[in-house]
Amino acid sequence: MSLLTLNNIEVAYDRVFVAVKGVSIEVPKGGLVTLLGANGAGKSTVLKSISGLLAPERGEVTRGEILFDGQSLLALDPPRRVRMGLVQVLEGRRVFGHLTPRENLLAAATMHRSRGEVSALIDQMFQLFPRLAERANASAGYLSGGEQQMLAIGRALMTKPRLLMLDEPSLGLAPFLVDEIFDIIRRINETSSVAVLLVEQNATAALEIAHSGYLIENGRILMSGDASSLRSNPDVVEAYLGGHQRVDYHAVKHYRRRKRWLS
């Protein structure tokens, strides 16, 4: 059964520029789904349409519907969506650099009234991210990129989400840290049954942990399927998984003719 459903949504900025065109996506309960595409393809816009963060950028969903557990989200503000169990980790981590990791986690716990529950959640985050426990009283601005990404994910988990949306969690990280972050994402999904919608340019890493995926280009979904079929699709391999680049022989001949003419 689907936890999140996007039906033919269209997103426009300033009521002029259409960034997303007829996108339909489903995330099942407990599923791990990845949305792949190049920079500027519309991935982040899709996430912000779900979390309700389009308005500050003068964007809006102009067509279609977004359902979370069967309830429409379009009339709800972002805090209400978070209380329903939907949370987004923004691109670039955006932790509170002047606060400690513990204080960052506390900042996301205002929806919980019980101090005991908040304390238990913080302990869970430090168990999930031991490196944060070691740096619990340091300023978050001095954490490494990988540690800040862990903190951003932990802060989102403090809301006890049913759907965790991650926007480019591998951005700017060394390869060994990318592996660690993606292993954490997989464990969160497997052990807590939190559904994950993962937006990534690193298609290889994303398809290693995802159950299924969608490819988006110029605001449209071009392809979808289970992760194994996408990994083996020759077009996906060519465009996203480091396949050999095709040679445009027409362009080569044109260049050579032009070079001879100019000489």
Residue pairs with C-beta under 8 A, 6 or more apart in sequence:
1 28
1 29
2 26
2 27
2 28
2 29
2 67
3 27
3 28
3 29
3 30
3 31
3 68
3 69
3 162
3 163
3 195
4 25
4 26
4 27
4 50
4 66
4 67
4 68
4 86
4 163
4 195
4 197
5 25
5 26
5 27
5 65
5 66
5 67
6 23
6 24
6 25
6 26
6 46
6 49
6 50
6 64
6 65
6 66
7 24
7 64
7 65
7 66
7 67
8 22
8 23
8 24
8 63
8 64
8 65
9 20
9 22
9 23
9 24
9 46
9 49
9 61
9 63
9 64
9 65
9 66
10 18
10 20
10 21
10 22
10 23
10 61
10 62
10 63
10 64
11 18
11 19
11 20
11 42
11 45
11 46
11 49
11 54
11 59
11 60
11 61
11 62
11 219
12 18
12 19
12 59
12 60
12 62
13 19
13 57
13 58
13 59
14 58
15 60
15 62
18 62
18 219
19 42
19 45
19 59
19 219
20 42
20 45
20 46
20 49
20 219
21 218
21 219
21 220
22 63
22 64
22 220
22 221
23 42
23 46
23 64
23 216
23 219
23 220
23 221
24 64
24 221
25 33
25 35
25 46
25 197
25 214
25 221
26 33
27 33
27 163
27 195
27 196
27 197
28 195
29 162
29 193
29 195
30 189
30 193
30 194
30 195
31 195
31 196
31 211
31 212
32 185
32 186
32 189
32 195
32 196
32 198
32 209
32 210
32 211
33 195
33 196
33 197
33 198
33 210
33 211
33 212
33 213
33 214
34 197
34 198
34 199
34 200
34 203
34 206
34 207
34 210
34 212
34 213
34 214
34 227
35 43
35 46
35 47
35 197
35 198
35 199
35 200
35 213
35 214
35 216
36 43
36 200
36 201
36 203
36 206
36 207
36 213
36 214
36 215
36 216
36 240
37 43
37 201
37 215
37 216
37 217
38 201
38 217
39 201
41 216
41 217
41 218
41 219
42 216
42 218
42 219
42 220
43 167
43 199
43 216
44 91
44 167
44 168
44 199
45 54
45 59
45 219
46 199
46 216
47 88
47 165
47 167
47 197
47 199
48 54
48 57
48 59
48 88
49 59
49 61
49 66
50 66
50 68
50 73
50 81
50 86
50 88
50 165
50 197
51 78
51 81
51 86
51 87
51 88
51 165
52 73
52 76
52 77
52 78
52 81
53 78
53 88
54 60
54 61
61 74
65 72
65 74
66 72
66 73
66 74
67 73
68 81
68 84
68 85
68 86
68 163
69 84
69 162
71 84
73 81
73 84
73 86
76 84
82 111
82 159
82 161
83 111
84 162
85 159
85 160
85 161
85 162
85 163
86 161
86 162
86 163
86 165
87 156
87 159
87 161
87 163
87 164
87 165
88 156
88 165
88 166
88 167
89 152
89 153
89 155
89 156
89 164
89 165
89 166
89 167
89 169
90 152
90 167
91 167
91 168
91 171
92 168
92 171
93 145
93 148
93 149
93 151
93 152
94 152
95 104
95 140
95 141
95 143
95 148
95 151
95 152
95 155
96 103
96 104
96 107
96 140
97 139
97 140
97 141
98 139
98 140
98 141
99 107
99 139
99 140
100 136
100 137
100 138
100 139
100 140
101 132
101 135
101 136
101 138
101 140
101 143
101 151
101 154
102 122
102 136
102 137
104 140
104 151
104 155
105 121
105 122
105 125
105 151
105 154
105 155
105 158
106 118
106 122
107 155
108 155
108 156
108 158
108 159
109 118
109 121
109 122
109 158
109 159
111 159
112 118
112 121
112 160
118 158
121 157
121 158
121 160
122 158
124 157
125 132
125 154
125 157
125 158
126 132
126 133
126 136
127 133
128 154
128 157
128 184
128 187
128 188
129 150
129 151
129 153
129 154
129 184
131 146
131 147
131 150
132 147
132 150
132 151
132 154
135 143
135 147
140 148
140 151
143 151
145 172
145 173
145 177
146 173
146 174
146 177
146 180
146 181
149 169
149 173
149 177
149 181
150 181
150 184
153 164
153 166
153 169
153 181
153 184
153 185
153 188
156 164
157 164
157 188
157 194
161 194
162 194
162 195
163 194
163 195
163 196
163 197
164 188
164 194
164 195
164 196
164 197
165 196
165 197
165 198
165 199
166 185
166 196
166 197
166 198
166 199
167 199
168 199
168 200
168 201
169 181
169 182
169 185
169 198
169 200
170 178
170 181
170 182
170 200
170 201
170 202
170 205
171 201
173 181
178 202
178 205
179 205
182 205
182 206
182 208
182 209
183 209
185 196
185 198
185 209
186 209
188 194
188 196
189 195
189 196
189 209
198 206
198 209
198 210
200 206
203 236
203 240
203 241
204 240
204 241
204 242
206 213
207 213
207 227
207 230
207 231
207 241
208 227
210 227
211 226
211 227
212 224
212 225
212 226
212 227
213 224
213 225
213 226
213 227
213 230
214 221
214 223
214 224
215 221
215 222
215 223
215 224
215 230
215 236
215 240
216 222
223 230
223 233
223 235
223 236
225 233
230 236
231 237
231 241
234 243
237 243
238 244
238 245
238 246
